[in-house]
Amino acid sequence: MAGAVQSTIPVLASLDLEQSRRFYAERLGFACLLHAPDYLILGRDGCELHFWLAGDRHIAENTSCYVRGDTAALHAEFTRRGLELPPPAQRPWGMRELYVTDPHGNLLKFGEPA
């Protein structure tokens, strides 16, 4: 009998965990679930993002994760929270996507079927 995969959780690099916590809470509406000296867990609507303390910005700038969600509603919320973002765009692969880059360079791609 095969085991079941229950969820995936991205683990992203952070150059400053407190700065990451503030950005994700204030701009993206995530709640802090755990804040340790070298690790951070944030959650929203059943979604978790984990962060490890990294010393190299190059790592974060070359990392992304994909989050499913209502891109129009998220765009409206994020702009109300102070982010300046282009509206969601339809991509050739059949998804409508909204891109957010955090202060350390991690790219979050919020997407839904177009």
Secondary structure, 3 states (H helix, E strand, C coil): CCCCCCCCCCEEEECCHHHHHHHHHHHHCCEEEEEECCEEEEEECCEEEEEEECCCHHHHHCCEEEEECCHHHHHHHHHHCCCCCCCCEECCCCEEEEEEECCCCCEEEEEEEC
